[in-house]
Amino acid sequence: MTENLPMLNRRHCHRLLGAAALITLFPGLSACAAGSGGMPGYTVSQQRLNELLARQFPVTRNLLGGLADLTLSSPRLGLLPASNRISTMFDLGLTERLAGSRYSGGMDLDYGLRLDLQEGAVRMADVRVNRLTIDQLPRTQQQLVSQYAPDIAGRLLSDMVLYRLPAEQLALARNMGWGAAALRVLPDGLRIDMGPAGTR
């Protein structure tokens, strides 16, 4: 009975129970990630990340002082392990408010990741627009859109939540004194390795 155990042993039992619960909540916890220093964690698949991102679209914002609306939709997410970044292609729509003309095109970008521990969220960071095209748009308007749209898209997507740690996992990690995480883009998904505060 734990009532008869010395205080030190009871604490040890509690830690073991916590670790057992953590193994249950973190898939693949027993497998140590290479280069992570043995920090436990799990991998979110590319398909799952894309599903979560797609739920937040389409998104529409004003462009050119309110003369047009820019819409981003149908994100297709790719993984860039070599640079520890993620790429995403969007369908792009442009609607002129005065004339009612509509144009379609596409945009490709990539971004880094940062963990917001307070919110338990993995957010986009350092968004870079690599390509933006709009079909059949007159050349002068194409130049204006190409000049302003990347900045608008960057501000729109910067800090957007890509993934949220489940509440029970985040709470248990905090109870274990784990206040840090390493985010690594792998060929098959995003690896989230949890560990004590001060580790990476």
Buried (B, 14 or more C-beta within 10 A) or exposed (E): EEEEEEEEEEEEEEEEEBBEBBEEBBEEBEEBBEEBEEBBBBBBEBEBBBEBBBEEBEBBBEBBEEEBBBBBEEBBBBBBEEEBBBBBBBBBBBBBEEEEBEBBBBBBBBBBBBBEBEEBBBBBBEBEBEEBBBEEBEEEBBEBBBEBBBEBBBEBBEEBBBBBBEEEBBEBBBEBEBBBBBBBBBEEBBBBBBBEEEBE
